[in-house]
Amino acid sequence: VQLQASGGGLVQAGGSLRLACAAARSILSTFSGSTFDWYHQAPGKERELVARTSTDGTTTYGDSVKGRFTISRNNNKKTVYLQMNSLKPEDTGAYYCNLINSYLKLNVWGQGTLVTVSS
């Protein structure tokens, strides 16, 4: 596994979780030059982009998570985080991290971590 996602779990509505996505040794050298995305896939629905951190540090968010989720990266630890606050039941699902490096033609997916938000 080249990207290891962790941090999912069961939380009540209004609670918080922090997801982490760590790069494996095989892709460490590409980390700082890559864009990272977090995707959310609700049960029975398609995967959708919720947050992105680009190589220049800029971040973008899906409308459904703006003001609640924060994506960040630590290039020294080779890890990308997704801080999720004010969680809602509709945030339930699997969360996947994705590395994109256009120069190296890389598109790598993590294995996903499951988040369940109870009402």
DAWO-V269785 format. One line per field, one symbol per residue. phi: phi as a letter, one per 40 degrees, with the letter a starting at -180 (. if undefined). psi: psi as a letter, one per 30 degrees, with the letter a starting at -180 (. if undefined). Layout:
phi = ???
psi = ???
This chain:
phi = .cbbcahcibacdgcbabcbbbccdcbdccdccbcbbbbbbcdgbccbcbaabcccgcbbbcdcbdgbbbcabbcccfbbbbcbbfcbdcccicbbcabbbcccfbabbccgbcbbbcc
psi = kfkjklflakllkfalljkkjkklefgeffefglkkkklkjlkgllkkkfkkklfgflkllleffkfekkklkjfefhkkljkjlhkleffkakkklkkkjeeghkjkklfkkkkkjk.
